[in-house]
Amino acid sequence: MSDTAFSLGIGSAAQAAASLVNTHRQIAAADRARADRHDFERAQATTRFGRDLQLEAIRHQRQFELRHLDSELRKRESLEALGHKTLFDTYPVPEGPGHLRDSLRLLAPDLSDLPPVLLLPKFHGPTAAHWSGLRTTLVSALRRTLGADGLVEFQEVDGAISWPHAGLYWNDLYGLPTLVVQVSLFRDTLDLALGGCHLRAATDGPPADPLRTVHRHRRAPRQRWTDKEVARLNAAAPPALALAVPDDEESGGRLEVEVAARAVTAVVTAAVDTYWLAVAVRYRQRFDAAVALLGPDALTDWPADLGVPLGQVADPAHHLLTVARREAVRGRTAEAEAALERSLAALAHPDYALTGPPYPPGEEIADHLREADPLYTEALRGAVATLDAATGPDGPAPLPAAVREVLDAR
């Protein structure tokens, strides 16, 4: 073999070996590239799987929260619906919250122009047969005594009230002076409870007054109503309200219902007078006329001043004249003279109604009496006449000479 051929053979073998080595390197590089790509894809898949797991967890959490919120909302709506249903089912006014207030706006768009609202709810307790007709009779008596003069705005309520009643107050009575008259019946006994809201002149106290029992009335047997007793009932009654002596159980029951209605009306009138005494001057009290329908000795234990402190009376001088007249009628002449004397002093200056004696001399009081309005003068003349009748001609003169002279001259 020639040297040239041998060299060509060695070169070919070297090329073949080099090619084989390059092939192995390429194969190894391709394997490494595939492995790297596989690792990358696996890492990407792991990342996507983790992200999908997180998104699924967030989705589940949000769905749980939405279901929880939806459940809470449904529960709240159910409770509100139940509350509204309970409110309407138990509301004292059958038409629902706000109806009474809207009805009052038909009478006065500005509710502050209305007099106090007198609210008569359903009677408590079973209405026995012997109380039949009491509500109708009572409504007529209240309207006749208080409604005719515009002293109250009378409102009947078909439902029973447990006062204070937050729903009724905030929806219908907020800001309105209201007197709640609750009558309770049990067998032969009638209990009268009074409460209300915004009845005080001062605004620093609580707005509502709870129900308090202020009077109890018991039915009397028919044998009590003799000619003499019925005549006492009719002594101060107008002919249209005169009562007849009962001649059987039915007529006796009707008379008892009338007497019970008059007793309730008299006590309610005292409460209405108490309100107006605190806000009005020269107010003519109606309690005496209402209680006179029960006879001359009825409710004599009721305070002559209706239990109203003089510091809460808007016109103490005029009010004291009524107190003096009541004390004189009850035979308490000393108390009547003291009230009359204090009234004249309060006419000179209102502070004397609270401070008491010593009072100004008669000449100074006479000067103020000359300037007094006719309402006070007439009330003074009536109180003096009542006191004169009680003390008799030999009794002490209830007025200083100078004051008497001015009063006689007017």
Secondary structure as a PSIPRED ss2 file (coil, helix, strand):
# PSIPRED VFORMAT (PSIPRED V4.0)

   1 M C   1.000  0.000  0.000
   2 S C   1.000  0.000  0.000
   3 D H   0.000  1.000  0.000
   4 T H   0.000  1.000  0.000
   5 A H   0.000  1.000  0.000
   6 F H   0.000  1.000  0.000
   7 S H   0.000  1.000  0.000
   8 L H   0.000  1.000  0.000
   9 G H   0.000  1.000  0.000
  10 I H   0.000  1.000  0.000
  11 G H   0.000  1.000  0.000
  12 S H   0.000  1.000  0.000
  13 A H   0.000  1.000  0.000
  14 A H   0.000  1.000  0.000
  15 Q H   0.000  1.000  0.000
  16 A H   0.000  1.000  0.000
  17 A H   0.000  1.000  0.000
  18 A H   0.000  1.000  0.000
  19 S H   0.000  1.000  0.000
  20 L H   0.000  1.000  0.000
  21 V H   0.000  1.000  0.000
  22 N H   0.000  1.000  0.000
  23 T H   0.000  1.000  0.000
  24 H H   0.000  1.000  0.000
  25 R H   0.000  1.000  0.000
  26 Q H   0.000  1.000  0.000
  27 I H   0.000  1.000  0.000
  28 A H   0.000  1.000  0.000
  29 A H   0.000  1.000  0.000
  30 A H   0.000  1.000  0.000
  31 D H   0.000  1.000  0.000
  32 R H   0.000  1.000  0.000
  33 A H   0.000  1.000  0.000
  34 R H   0.000  1.000  0.000
  35 A H   0.000  1.000  0.000
  36 D H   0.000  1.000  0.000
  37 R H   0.000  1.000  0.000
  38 H H   0.000  1.000  0.000
  39 D H   0.000  1.000  0.000
  40 F H   0.000  1.000  0.000
  41 E H   0.000  1.000  0.000
  42 R H   0.000  1.000  0.000
  43 A H   0.000  1.000  0.000
  44 Q H   0.000  1.000  0.000
  45 A H   0.000  1.000  0.000
  46 T H   0.000  1.000  0.000
  47 T H   0.000  1.000  0.000
  48 R H   0.000  1.000  0.000
  49 F H   0.000  1.000  0.000
  50 G H   0.000  1.000  0.000
  51 R H   0.000  1.000  0.000
  52 D H   0.000  1.000  0.000
  53 L H   0.000  1.000  0.000
  54 Q H   0.000  1.000  0.000
  55 L H   0.000  1.000  0.000
  56 E H   0.000  1.000  0.000
  57 A H   0.000  1.000  0.000
  58 I H   0.000  1.000  0.000
  59 R H   0.000  1.000  0.000
  60 H H   0.000  1.000  0.000
  61 Q H   0.000  1.000  0.000
  62 R H   0.000  1.000  0.000
  63 Q H   0.000  1.000  0.000
  64 F H   0.000  1.000  0.000
  65 E H   0.000  1.000  0.000
  66 L H   0.000  1.000  0.000
  67 R H   0.000  1.000  0.000
  68 H H   0.000  1.000  0.000
  69 L H   0.000  1.000  0.000
  70 D H   0.000  1.000  0.000
  71 S H   0.000  1.000  0.000
  72 E H   0.000  1.000  0.000
  73 L H   0.000  1.000  0.000
  74 R H   0.000  1.000  0.000
  75 K H   0.000  1.000  0.000
  76 R H   0.000  1.000  0.000
  77 E H   0.000  1.000  0.000
  78 S H   0.000  1.000  0.000
  79 L H   0.000  1.000  0.000
  80 E H   0.000  1.000  0.000
  81 A H   0.000  1.000  0.000
  82 L H   0.000  1.000  0.000
  83 G H   0.000  1.000  0.000
  84 H H   0.000  1.000  0.000
  85 K H   0.000  1.000  0.000
  86 T H   0.000  1.000  0.000
  87 L H   0.000  1.000  0.000
  88 F H   0.000  1.000  0.000
  89 D H   0.000  1.000  0.000
  90 T H   0.000  1.000  0.000
  91 Y C   1.000  0.000  0.000
  92 P C   1.000  0.000  0.000
  93 V C   1.000  0.000  0.000
  94 P C   1.000  0.000  0.000
  95 E C   1.000  0.000  0.000
  96 G C   1.000  0.000  0.000
  97 P C   1.000  0.000  0.000
  98 G C   1.000  0.000  0.000
  99 H H   0.000  1.000  0.000
 100 L H   0.000  1.000  0.000
 101 R H   0.000  1.000  0.000
 102 D H   0.000  1.000  0.000
 103 S H   0.000  1.000  0.000
 104 L H   0.000  1.000  0.000
 105 R H   0.000  1.000  0.000
 106 L H   0.000  1.000  0.000
 107 L H   0.000  1.000  0.000
 108 A C   1.000  0.000  0.000
 109 P C   1.000  0.000  0.000
 110 D C   1.000  0.000  0.000
 111 L H   0.000  1.000  0.000
 112 S H   0.000  1.000  0.000
 113 D H   0.000  1.000  0.000
 114 L C   1.000  0.000  0.000
 115 P C   1.000  0.000  0.000
 116 P C   1.000  0.000  0.000
 117 V E   0.000  0.000  1.000
 118 L E   0.000  0.000  1.000
 119 L E   0.000  0.000  1.000
 120 L E   0.000  0.000  1.000
 121 P C   1.000  0.000  0.000
 122 K C   1.000  0.000  0.000
 123 F C   1.000  0.000  0.000
 124 H E   0.000  0.000  1.000
 125 G C   1.000  0.000  0.000
 126 P C   1.000  0.000  0.000
 127 T C   1.000  0.000  0.000
 128 A C   1.000  0.000  0.000
 129 A H   0.000  1.000  0.000
 130 H H   0.000  1.000  0.000
 131 W H   0.000  1.000  0.000
 132 S C   1.000  0.000  0.000
 133 G C   1.000  0.000  0.000
 134 L H   0.000  1.000  0.000
 135 R H   0.000  1.000  0.000
 136 T H   0.000  1.000  0.000
 137 T H   0.000  1.000  0.000
 138 L H   0.000  1.000  0.000
 139 V H   0.000  1.000  0.000
 140 S H   0.000  1.000  0.000
 141 A H   0.000  1.000  0.000
 142 L H   0.000  1.000  0.000
 143 R H   0.000  1.000  0.000
 144 R H   0.000  1.000  0.000
 145 T H   0.000  1.000  0.000
 146 L H   0.000  1.000  0.000
 147 G H   0.000  1.000  0.000
 148 A C   1.000  0.000  0.000
 149 D C   1.000  0.000  0.000
 150 G C   1.000  0.000  0.000
 151 L C   1.000  0.000  0.000
 152 V C   1.000  0.000  0.000
 153 E E   0.000  0.000  1.000
 154 F E   0.000  0.000  1.000
 155 Q E   0.000  0.000  1.000
 156 E E   0.000  0.000  1.000
 157 V C   1.000  0.000  0.000
 158 D C   1.000  0.000  0.000
 159 G C   1.000  0.000  0.000
 160 A C   1.000  0.000  0.000
 161 I C   1.000  0.000  0.000
 162 S C   1.000  0.000  0.000
 163 W C   1.000  0.000  0.000
 164 P C   1.000  0.000  0.000
 165 H C   1.000  0.000  0.000
 166 A H   0.000  1.000  0.000
 167 G H   0.000  1.000  0.000
 168 L H   0.000  1.000  0.000
 169 Y H   0.000  1.000  0.000
 170 W H   0.000  1.000  0.000
 171 N H   0.000  1.000  0.000
 172 D H   0.000  1.000  0.000
 173 L H   0.000  1.000  0.000
 174 Y C   1.000  0.000  0.000
 175 G C   1.000  0.000  0.000
 176 L C   1.000  0.000  0.000
 177 P C   1.000  0.000  0.000
 178 T E   0.000  0.000  1.000
 179 L E   0.000  0.000  1.000
 180 V E   0.000  0.000  1.000
 181 V E   0.000  0.000  1.000
 182 Q E   0.000  0.000  1.000
 183 V E   0.000  0.000  1.000
 184 S E   0.000  0.000  1.000
 185 L E   0.000  0.000  1.000
 186 F E   0.000  0.000  1.000
 187 R C   1.000  0.000  0.000
 188 D C   1.000  0.000  0.000
 189 T E   0.000  0.000  1.000
 190 L E   0.000  0.000  1.000
 191 D E   0.000  0.000  1.000
 192 L E   0.000  0.000  1.000
 193 A E   0.000  0.000  1.000
 194 L E   0.000  0.000  1.000
 195 G E   0.000  0.000  1.000
 196 G E   0.000  0.000  1.000
 197 C E   0.000  0.000  1.000
 198 H C   1.000  0.000  0.000
 199 L C   1.000  0.000  0.000
 200 R C   1.000  0.000  0.000
 201 A C   1.000  0.000  0.000
 202 A C   1.000  0.000  0.000
 203 T C   1.000  0.000  0.000
 204 D C   1.000  0.000  0.000
 205 G C   1.000  0.000  0.000
 206 P C   1.000  0.000  0.000
 207 P C   1.000  0.000  0.000
 208 A E   0.000  0.000  1.000
 209 D E   0.000  0.000  1.000
 210 P E   0.000  0.000  1.000
 211 L E   0.000  0.000  1.000
 212 R E   0.000  0.000  1.000
 213 T E   0.000  0.000  1.000
 214 V E   0.000  0.000  1.000
 215 H E   0.000  0.000  1.000
 216 R E   0.000  0.000  1.000
 217 H E   0.000  0.000  1.000
 218 R E   0.000  0.000  1.000
 219 R C   1.000  0.000  0.000
 220 A C   1.000  0.000  0.000
 221 P C   1.000  0.000  0.000
 222 R H   0.000  1.000  0.000
 223 Q H   0.000  1.000  0.000
 224 R H   0.000  1.000  0.000
 225 W C   1.000  0.000  0.000
 226 T C   1.000  0.000  0.000
 227 D H   0.000  1.000  0.000
 228 K H   0.000  1.000  0.000
 229 E H   0.000  1.000  0.000
 230 V H   0.000  1.000  0.000
 231 A H   0.000  1.000  0.000
 232 R H   0.000  1.000  0.000
 233 L H   0.000  1.000  0.000
 234 N H   0.000  1.000  0.000
 235 A C   1.000  0.000  0.000
 236 A C   1.000  0.000  0.000
 237 A C   1.000  0.000  0.000
 238 P C   1.000  0.000  0.000
 239 P H   0.000  1.000  0.000
 240 A H   0.000  1.000  0.000
 241 L H   0.000  1.000  0.000
 242 A C   1.000  0.000  0.000
 243 L C   1.000  0.000  0.000
 244 A C   1.000  0.000  0.000
 245 V C   1.000  0.000  0.000
 246 P C   1.000  0.000  0.000
 247 D C   1.000  0.000  0.000
 248 D C   1.000  0.000  0.000
 249 E H   0.000  1.000  0.000
 250 E H   0.000  1.000  0.000
 251 S H   0.000  1.000  0.000
 252 G H   0.000  1.000  0.000
 253 G H   0.000  1.000  0.000
 254 R H   0.000  1.000  0.000
 255 L H   0.000  1.000  0.000
 256 E H   0.000  1.000  0.000
 257 V H   0.000  1.000  0.000
 258 E H   0.000  1.000  0.000
 259 V H   0.000  1.000  0.000
 260 A H   0.000  1.000  0.000
 261 A H   0.000  1.000  0.000
 262 R H   0.000  1.000  0.000
 263 A H   0.000  1.000  0.000
 264 V H   0.000  1.000  0.000
 265 T H   0.000  1.000  0.000
 266 A H   0.000  1.000  0.000
 267 V H   0.000  1.000  0.000
 268 V H   0.000  1.000  0.000
 269 T H   0.000  1.000  0.000
 270 A H   0.000  1.000  0.000
 271 A H   0.000  1.000  0.000
 272 V H   0.000  1.000  0.000
 273 D H   0.000  1.000  0.000
 274 T H   0.000  1.000  0.000
 275 Y H   0.000  1.000  0.000
 276 W H   0.000  1.000  0.000
 277 L H   0.000  1.000  0.000
 278 A H   0.000  1.000  0.000
 279 V H   0.000  1.000  0.000
 280 A C   1.000  0.000  0.000
 281 V C   1.000  0.000  0.000
 282 R C   1.000  0.000  0.000
 283 Y C   1.000  0.000  0.000
 284 R C   1.000  0.000  0.000
 285 Q C   1.000  0.000  0.000
 286 R C   1.000  0.000  0.000
 287 F H   0.000  1.000  0.000
 288 D H   0.000  1.000  0.000
 289 A H   0.000  1.000  0.000
 290 A H   0.000  1.000  0.000
 291 V H   0.000  1.000  0.000
 292 A H   0.000  1.000  0.000
 293 L C   1.000  0.000  0.000
 294 L C   1.000  0.000  0.000
 295 G C   1.000  0.000  0.000
 296 P C   1.000  0.000  0.000
 297 D C   1.000  0.000  0.000
 298 A C   1.000  0.000  0.000
 299 L C   1.000  0.000  0.000
 300 T C   1.000  0.000  0.000
 301 D C   1.000  0.000  0.000
 302 W C   1.000  0.000  0.000
 303 P C   1.000  0.000  0.000
 304 A C   1.000  0.000  0.000
 305 D C   1.000  0.000  0.000
 306 L C   1.000  0.000  0.000
 307 G C   1.000  0.000  0.000
 308 V C   1.000  0.000  0.000
 309 P C   1.000  0.000  0.000
 310 L H   0.000  1.000  0.000
 311 G H   0.000  1.000  0.000
 312 Q H   0.000  1.000  0.000
 313 V C   1.000  0.000  0.000
 314 A C   1.000  0.000  0.000
 315 D C   1.000  0.000  0.000
 316 P H   0.000  1.000  0.000
 317 A H   0.000  1.000  0.000
 318 H H   0.000  1.000  0.000
 319 H H   0.000  1.000  0.000
 320 L H   0.000  1.000  0.000
 321 L H   0.000  1.000  0.000
 322 T H   0.000  1.000  0.000
 323 V H   0.000  1.000  0.000
 324 A H   0.000  1.000  0.000
 325 R H   0.000  1.000  0.000
 326 R H   0.000  1.000  0.000
 327 E H   0.000  1.000  0.000
 328 A H   0.000  1.000  0.000
 329 V H   0.000  1.000  0.000
 330 R C   1.000  0.000  0.000
 331 G C   1.000  0.000  0.000
 332 R C   1.000  0.000  0.000
 333 T H   0.000  1.000  0.000
 334 A H   0.000  1.000  0.000
 335 E H   0.000  1.000  0.000
 336 A H   0.000  1.000  0.000
 337 E H   0.000  1.000  0.000
 338 A H   0.000  1.000  0.000
 339 A H   0.000  1.000  0.000
 340 L H   0.000  1.000  0.000
 341 E H   0.000  1.000  0.000
 342 R H   0.000  1.000  0.000
 343 S H   0.000  1.000  0.000
 344 L H   0.000  1.000  0.000
 345 A H   0.000  1.000  0.000
 346 A H   0.000  1.000  0.000
 347 L H   0.000  1.000  0.000
 348 A H   0.000  1.000  0.000
 349 H C   1.000  0.000  0.000
 350 P C   1.000  0.000  0.000
 351 D C   1.000  0.000  0.000
 352 Y H   0.000  1.000  0.000
 353 A H   0.000  1.000  0.000
 354 L H   0.000  1.000  0.000
 355 T H   0.000  1.000  0.000
 356 G C   1.000  0.000  0.000
 357 P C   1.000  0.000  0.000
 358 P C   1.000  0.000  0.000
 359 Y C   1.000  0.000  0.000
 360 P C   1.000  0.000  0.000
 361 P C   1.000  0.000  0.000
 362 G H   0.000  1.000  0.000
 363 E H   0.000  1.000  0.000
 364 E H   0.000  1.000  0.000
 365 I H   0.000  1.000  0.000
 366 A H   0.000  1.000  0.000
 367 D H   0.000  1.000  0.000
 368 H H   0.000  1.000  0.000
 369 L H   0.000  1.000  0.000
 370 R H   0.000  1.000  0.000
 371 E C   1.000  0.000  0.000
 372 A C   1.000  0.000  0.000
 373 D C   1.000  0.000  0.000
 374 P H   0.000  1.000  0.000
 375 L H   0.000  1.000  0.000
 376 Y H   0.000  1.000  0.000
 377 T H   0.000  1.000  0.000
 378 E H   0.000  1.000  0.000
 379 A H   0.000  1.000  0.000
 380 L H   0.000  1.000  0.000
 381 R H   0.000  1.000  0.000
 382 G H   0.000  1.000  0.000
 383 A H   0.000  1.000  0.000
 384 V H   0.000  1.000  0.000
 385 A H   0.000  1.000  0.000
 386 T H   0.000  1.000  0.000
 387 L H   0.000  1.000  0.000
 388 D H   0.000  1.000  0.000
 389 A H   0.000  1.000  0.000
 390 A H   0.000  1.000  0.000
 391 T H   0.000  1.000  0.000
 392 G C   1.000  0.000  0.000
 393 P C   1.000  0.000  0.000
 394 D C   1.000  0.000  0.000
 395 G C   1.000  0.000  0.000
 396 P C   1.000  0.000  0.000
 397 A C   1.000  0.000  0.000
 398 P C   1.000  0.000  0.000
 399 L C   1.000  0.000  0.000
 400 P C   1.000  0.000  0.000
 401 A H   0.000  1.000  0.000
 402 A H   0.000  1.000  0.000
 403 V H   0.000  1.000  0.000
 404 R H   0.000  1.000  0.000
 405 E H   0.000  1.000  0.000
 406 V H   0.000  1.000  0.000
 407 L H   0.000  1.000  0.000
 408 D H   0.000  1.000  0.000
 409 A H   0.000  1.000  0.000
 410 R C   1.000  0.000  0.000
